[in-house]
Amino acid sequence: MSAVTQTRAAERQKLRRRRAIRSYLVVAAFLSPWIIGFVWFYVYPMLASLYFSFTRYDGVLQAPQWAGLLNYRHMMGDQLFWKSLKNTIWIVAIGTPLNILFALTLAWALTLPRRGRGFYRTIFFLPTMVPAVAAALSFLFILNHGGPVDTILRFLHIPSPSWFQDANWSKPGLLLLGLWGVGEAMIIFLAALLDVPTQLYEAADIEGASAWQKFRLITLPMISPVIFFSGVIGIIYGFQYFTEAYVVSLGSGGAGALGYPNGSTLFYTIWLYQQGFEAFHLGYASAMAWVLFAIVMACTAVMIKTSSRWVFYQGGFR
C-alpha cells in the first residue's frame, strides 16, 4: 500500500470518527435536559444522603459533622427502629401475598360474566382513583366506633373490633384498606388471564383435567410473570408504606400520635420521617434510608434469583 493510499485511509477514518462524535454530541444535546434533571434530582440527593448518613446533621443550625458509623451503631440499639422494621415486615409478608391473591380472585371473577363486563371492571377499578389520604380518612369513618360497620355489627349483636383504636386490629384494618384498592393489580391479572391460550384449556378438557388441575398446571404457569411482577412491586411498595398509616395514626390518636395505637402503625418510613423532619436528626434518617434501600435491594435480588424456579415464559422457564 502506497503512502498516498495510507494517508487517504487515515483521513477517512478520522472523518468517520468525527461524524460519530458529532452524532453522539447531538444525541447528548437532546438528552441533556433529562440527564441534568436525573443528576440533579436523583444522583446528587442520593450521594448527599449517603454522606449525611455518616455525619451528625440537623439541617438547620449546624453543618454536617463527620461521625463515622455512629448512626448505624445507634440504629442497632434503637428499639423503635426494630419495632418499625417488624411492623413493616409484617405488612410486606402478609399484605403482599394477600393483595396478589385478592386481585387474582377478582380478575378471575371478572372473566365469568357474559354481560356487563365493562361495568363490573370499572366498578372494581374505581377505588384506585381515590387519593390515598381520602381513602384512609374514609376507612377511619367506616371502621371506627359509630361508623357504618360498627352500626351493622351492633345491630346483628356481633362484637365490633376497635380497629384503629386497638393495636391488635390496626394493621388488619390497613390490610382491608389495601385490599379495597387492588384495582390496578386486578387489571394486570385480568389481562394475563385473558391472554392464556384457549387451546390449552381445550386440550386439558379432552384429557379430562379437573378445574383445579387446569388452574394449577395451565393458568398459574402462564400468568406467573405477572405474579412475579406484582410480588416485586408489592415488596417495594410495602417497605415504603407511609401515607395510609400516617393518616390513620394521626386521625385516630391526634397530633403527635404517629404510630398510634401503641406503636402498631409505626412503620419504617414513619419512624424515618419522625427522625428526619420532626426531630431533625437528618444524619440518622439518612442512615435509615440507606438501610431501607439495602433491604429492598436484597429482597428484590432474592425474588429475581429464585424466579427461574417458578416463573414461566413462553420460551420456557428462566
SVG drawing of the C-alpha trace seen along z (x, -y; Angstrom):
<svg xmlns="http://www.w3.org/2000/svg" viewBox="-80 -28 84 66">
<polyline fill="none" stroke="black" stroke-width="0.4" points="0.0,0.0 1.4,-3.3 1.9,-6.3 -0.9,-8.2 -3.3,-5.4 -2.4,-5.1 -2.9,-8.8 -6.3,-8.7 -7.4,-5.7 -6.3,-7.6 -8.2,-10.7 -11.4,-8.6 -11.0,-7.0 -10.7,-10.4 -13.7,-11.7 -15.8,-8.7 -14.6,-9.3 -15.6,-13.0 -19.0,-12.1 -19.5,-9.5 -18.5,-12.1 -20.8,-14.6 -23.7,-12.2 -23.0,-11.4 -23.0,-15.1 -26.3,-15.7 -27.9,-12.8 -26.4,-14.1 -27.7,-17.6 -31.2,-16.3 -30.9,-14.1 -29.3,-16.8 -32.5,-18.1 -33.2,-14.6 -29.6,-13.9 -29.3,-17.2 -32.6,-16.6 -31.6,-13.0 -28.2,-14.0 -29.6,-17.0 -32.7,-15.5 -31.7,-11.8 -27.9,-11.2 -26.9,-14.2 -29.5,-13.7 -28.6,-10.0 -24.9,-10.7 -25.6,-13.6 -27.8,-11.4 -25.0,-8.7 -22.6,-11.3 -25.0,-12.6 -25.6,-9.1 -22.0,-9.2 -22.5,-12.6 -24.3,-14.4 -26.6,-16.8 -29.7,-18.6 -30.2,-20.5 -30.9,-23.8 -28.4,-25.1 -25.1,-23.2 -23.1,-22.0 -22.6,-18.2 -20.1,-16.8 -18.4,-13.5 -19.4,-10.8 -18.4,-7.6 -20.6,-4.6 -22.2,-6.2 -25.7,-6.5 -25.6,-2.8 -24.4,-1.7 -27.2,-3.8 -29.7,-2.2 -28.8,1.3 -29.7,0.3 -32.8,-1.7 -35.9,0.2 -38.3,-1.9 -36.2,-1.2 -36.7,2.5 -40.3,2.1 -40.9,0.1 -39.0,2.7 -41.0,5.5 -44.3,3.8 -43.1,3.1 -42.0,6.8 -45.5,7.8 -47.3,5.6 -45.0,6.9 -45.2,10.6 -49.0,10.6 -50.2,7.8 -48.3,8.5 -49.5,12.2 -53.0,11.2 -53.2,8.4 -52.0,10.7 -54.5,13.4 -57.4,11.0 -56.5,9.3 -56.2,12.6 -59.5,13.8 -61.3,10.6 -59.7,10.8 -60.8,14.4 -64.4,13.5 -64.5,10.7 -63.8,13.2 -67.0,15.1 -69.9,12.6 -71.1,12.6 -72.9,9.2 -71.8,6.0 -68.1,6.9 -67.0,3.3 -69.3,2.1 -68.0,4.5 -64.4,3.9 -65.0,0.1 -66.6,0.5 -63.7,2.6 -61.1,0.3 -62.6,-3.0 -61.2,-2.7 -57.6,-3.0 -58.5,-6.5 -59.3,-7.7 -56.3,-9.6 -54.6,-7.6 -55.4,-10.3 -59.1,-10.4 -59.3,-6.6 -57.6,-6.4 -60.0,-9.0 -62.9,-7.2 -61.9,-3.9 -61.4,-5.8 -65.0,-6.8 -66.3,-3.4 -64.5,-1.2 -64.2,-3.2 -66.9,-3.4 -70.1,-4.9 -69.3,-4.1 -71.4,-2.0 -69.6,1.2 -69.8,0.7 -73.6,-0.1 -74.3,3.0 -72.3,5.3 -74.1,4.0 -77.5,4.4 -76.5,8.1 -75.3,8.4 -71.8,9.1 -68.9,7.7 -67.3,4.8 -63.5,4.5 -62.0,1.2 -60.0,1.3 -57.7,-1.8 -58.1,-2.3 -56.8,1.2 -53.2,2.3 -54.4,5.8 -56.7,4.6 -55.0,1.6 -52.8,3.5 -55.7,5.7 -57.6,2.5 -54.8,1.3 -54.9,4.6 -58.6,4.1 -57.8,0.6 -55.1,2.2 -57.5,4.9 -60.0,2.2 -57.5,0.6 -56.2,3.6 -57.8,2.4 -54.5,1.8 -53.2,5.3 -56.6,6.7 -56.5,5.1 -53.0,6.6 -54.1,10.1 -57.3,9.8 -55.2,9.1 -52.9,12.0 -55.8,14.4 -57.4,13.3 -54.1,13.9 -53.8,17.6 -54.3,19.6 -57.7,21.2 -56.4,24.2 -54.5,25.3 -57.8,25.5 -59.5,27.3 -56.7,29.9 -57.0,30.3 -60.7,30.8 -60.1,33.6 -57.7,35.2 -60.3,35.0 -58.5,32.5 -60.4,31.0 -60.8,27.3 -58.1,27.3 -55.7,29.2 -56.3,26.6 -55.7,23.8 -52.6,25.3 -51.0,26.7 -52.1,24.1 -53.3,20.9 -50.7,20.4 -47.7,21.1 -49.0,18.8 -49.6,15.9 -46.5,16.5 -44.6,13.5 -47.5,11.2 -47.4,12.8 -43.6,12.2 -44.0,8.6 -46.8,8.0 -44.7,9.6 -41.6,7.4 -43.7,4.2 -45.6,5.2 -42.4,5.7 -41.0,2.4 -44.2,0.6 -44.7,2.4 -41.3,1.3 -42.2,-2.3 -45.7,-2.1 -46.4,-5.5 -49.4,-7.6 -52.3,-5.4 -50.6,-4.6 -49.7,-8.2 -53.2,-9.4 -54.8,-6.7 -52.4,-7.1 -53.0,-10.9 -56.7,-10.6 -57.1,-8.1 -54.7,-9.4 -54.4,-13.1 -51.4,-15.3 -48.1,-13.9 -49.5,-10.3 -47.7,-8.8 -47.7,-5.1 -51.0,-5.1 -52.2,-2.9 -49.3,-1.6 -46.8,-1.8 -48.8,0.7 -48.8,-1.6 -45.2,-2.8 -43.8,-1.7 -40.2,-2.1 -40.9,-5.2 -42.9,-6.8 -40.1,-6.5 -37.7,-7.7 -40.0,-10.7 -40.1,-11.5 -36.4,-11.4 -35.7,-13.4 -38.4,-16.0 -39.6,-16.3 -36.5,-15.6 -34.2,-17.0 -31.8,-14.0 -31.1,-14.1 -27.9,-12.1 -29.7,-9.3 -32.6,-9.5 -30.2,-9.2 -28.7,-6.1 -32.1,-4.6 -32.9,-5.4 -29.8,-3.6 -30.5,-0.6 -34.0,-0.5 -32.5,-0.7 -30.3,2.2 -33.2,4.3 -35.3,3.6 -32.5,4.4 -31.7,7.7 -35.4,8.8 -35.7,7.9 -32.5,9.8 -33.8,12.9 -37.0,12.7 -35.1,12.3 -32.7,15.1 -35.5,17.6 -37.8,16.6 -36.1,19.1 -37.6,21.9 -41.3,20.9 -41.7,18.1 -42.7,19.5 -42.3,17.6 -43.5,18.7 -39.9,19.8 -39.7,21.9 -38.6,21.4 -35.9,18.8"/>
</svg>
